[in-house]
Amino acid sequence: MKKVRVSIDLNAPRKKVRGRINQKLIDATTEIDIARHKKSDDAMAMRDAGKYAARVRKKWACPS
């Protein structure tokens, strides 16, 4: 989905900005799909955390 830039006038807060979504796609998403995406996101977060920890250890490793 492409990004859409929106300007909000702080002097007119009643003006609502409505986003565009694919309602059919949201309705078609099942609990199994959500669980699969969550599992994938969690795995990616763990991998990123591991890479970060390895980089920090390498940076601060004391030579023996």
LINDA-V388702 format. One record per pair of residues at least 12 apart in sequence whose ideal C-beta (glycine too) atoms are under 10 Angstrom apart, sorted by the first residue. I is the first residue (numbers start at 1). GAP is how many residues later the second one is. D is the distance in Angstrom with one decimal. If there is no record, write none. Layout:
BEGIN
I	GAP	D
I	GAP	D
END
This chain:
BEGIN
1	19	8.7
1	20	8.8
1	21	8.1
4	13	9.7
4	15	7.7
4	16	7.6
6	12	9.7
6	13	8.6
END
